[in-house]
Amino acid sequence: MTSKLVLLTLAATASAMELTPSTWDEHTAGKTVFLKFFAPWCGHCKAMKPAWDSLMNEYESSETILIADVDCIGEGKALCETVGVKGFPSVKYGDPAALEDYEGARDLATLKTFAADLKPVCNVATLENCDESQSTTIGELKKDDIDALESKVKAHDDEKTSIENTFQVGVKGLQSKYEKLTKEKDVSLGVLAKSSNIGLVKGVMAHKKGSKEEL
């Protein structure tokens, strides 16, 4: 039994796909990707490894979906920097050139459900996967030069940063207000307890009830 488990573990490890800058283009071309960016020492990465490895094995032969790992401490470090990984594990999906953050749960059942809903990627190299509107947009974008396209990307990224900063400021404001209200509540409850002598009131009430029951 033990030997079978060892063989299964070795098989799973052998079939795992780990992307590096030198293999990225080859393995992601024309595919929708679902990627785990990890660090070998990361506890949360180790915790989700069995579920993720199982998912990779399931999609190993897929011609449209790529499930893979990227080691942000090892050979995949440059990829992690390029896509803006800020913590481990970071799970991203979609078009290899425009990855989106996966925010769902990391158990096998949830990961499998999400992967099953992934659609073939639409981009300039896979126009057969695009609808009419997307094809028209790509056609228009191809008329732009590199500077114009870079300007569009920068405008998007600046707006995204602005939205995220506004959110963070709002959260800090809520946290500050929460702490202020908590302190005010604690002070008010303390004043109420002292002014009402509630402890003594309840003690006397309990004493009277006990005396009444004895009668």
N, C-alpha and C positions, 0 to 999 in steps of 0.2 A: 504493500500500500504506500509506504514511504517513498519507494523508488518511483512509483507512478506520479506522485505529487511533485517530486523533484523534476521529472521529465516534463510535466505540464508547465512548471514554472520556467524551466529553461526554454521551452517552446514559446511561451508568451514573451519572454525577454528577447528572444531571437527575432521575433516578428515585429517588435516595437519599432516605430519610425521616429528617428530623432533628426530634426532638420538642422542644418548649418548653413552659413552664407554660401558655401560652394554647392550645396544640394537644393537650396530653396527653389530656384527657378525650375529646375528639372522636375521636382516632385509636386509643385503647386500649380504648374501651368494648366489652365483650363479647368481647375477644380475649385469647389467651394471648400474652405478649410475650417477645421475646428481644432484649435491648438492650445496646448497647456505649456505655459512658460514657467519654468520651475528652477529651484536651487536644490542641489542634492541634500543640503543640511536642513532644509525647511520641513518642520513637523507636519504642517497642513498638506504639503506636497506628498509626503510619505503616506499620509492618511488616505488621500484620494487616489493613490497610485493603483491599487488593485482594480477599482472601478474603471479608471482611465485606460489601463492596460487591456481590460476586457473589451472596452469600446474600440480600441485600436485594432484588436484582433478581429472583431466583427466586421470592420470596414476595410480590412487589409486589401481586399481585392476590388474595392469600389473604383469605378472609372470616373465618378463625378465628385465624390466626397473624400477628403483627406483628413484623417484624424492622426495627429502627431504630437511629439514632444519637442520642446526647445530648451536646452540646458543653458540657462543664463549665466552660469558661472564657468562653464566649459566652452566648447566650440561654438555654441550659439549666442555667446555674449553680444556680439555686434548686432544680431537680429533683434535681441531684446531692447537694445538701446534705440534701434531704428523705429520700432513700433511703440516706444514709450512705456515699457513695463516699469511699474513703480513698486510692485510688491509681489510676493510669491504665495501660492501660485496665482498667476494671472491667466485667465482663460479667454481667448478671443476667437472670433469666427467671421465667416463671410468671404468677401473678395480678398485675396492675398494682398492686393494693393491698397485696400481700404478696410482694414480689420475693425470690427466692433467688439465692445466688451460684453462678455457673457456674464449675466448677473444671477443666474439661476442656481439651484441647489446642486451639490456635487456628488450625490449618490448615483449609483448605476442606473436605476430606473429613470430618474429625471434626465440624466445625460443622454440615455438612449432615446427618450421621447423627443428631446430637443434635436438630436442628430437626425432623427427620422423626418423632421420637418424642414431640414435644410434644403434649399432649392439650388439647382445648377446656377452657377455664377453668370451674371451678365456683364461683360466688359468688351473692350475693343477686339479682343482675341476670340471671343465666344459669342458672336452676334446671333447665332442660332438660338441662344437662350434668352434673348431680349424680346420684349414686347415692342409694339410699334413706337410708343412714346420714347422708350429707352434707346431704340435704334436711331430715332430722329435726334435725340439729345447728343448721342455719340457722334453722329454726323456733323452736327454744329460745332461740337467741341474740337473735332479734328481740324477745323478751319483756324483755330487759335494757335498762336505760336507758344513756345515754352514759357516766355515771360508772362503772357496772359493767363495761362493755366496755373502757373505758380502764384500769380496774384489772386486767383480764385481760391486756391488752397489756403493761402495766407489769410484771406478775408474770413474764410470758414473757421480756421483755427483760432483767429483772434476773437471771433464772435463766441465760439465754444468756450474759450478761456474766460471771457467776460461773463457768460452765463454761469459757469462753475464758480467764479469768484463771488458773484452776487449770491449764489446759494450758500457758500461758505460764510460770508458776512452775515447772512440771515440766520444761519445756524448758530453762529457765535452770539448773535443778539438774543436769540431764544434761550441759549444756555445761560447767558448773563441774567436774563429776566427770570429764568427758572430758579437760579441760585438766590436772587434777591427775594423772590416770592417765598422760597423755602425758609430763608432766614426770618422773614416777617411772620410766617406761619408759626415757626418755632417760638419766636418771642411772644406772639399773641397767645399761644397755647400755654406758655409758661406763666404769663400774667393772669390768664383765666384760672389756671389751677391754683395759683397762690391766692388770688382775690376771693375765689369761691370756697376755699378750704374744702375742696371736693373730697379729698382723702378722708378728712375728719367726718364730713357729712355721711359718706358711705360707711365709715366705721361705726358711727352712732346708729345709723339705720340698720346695719346688720346686727348690732347688739340688741336693738329694740325688737327686731324680728325674732331673734333667738329667745329673748325673754318671753315674748308672747307665745311662742310655741311651747315653752316649758309650762305655761299656765294651762 
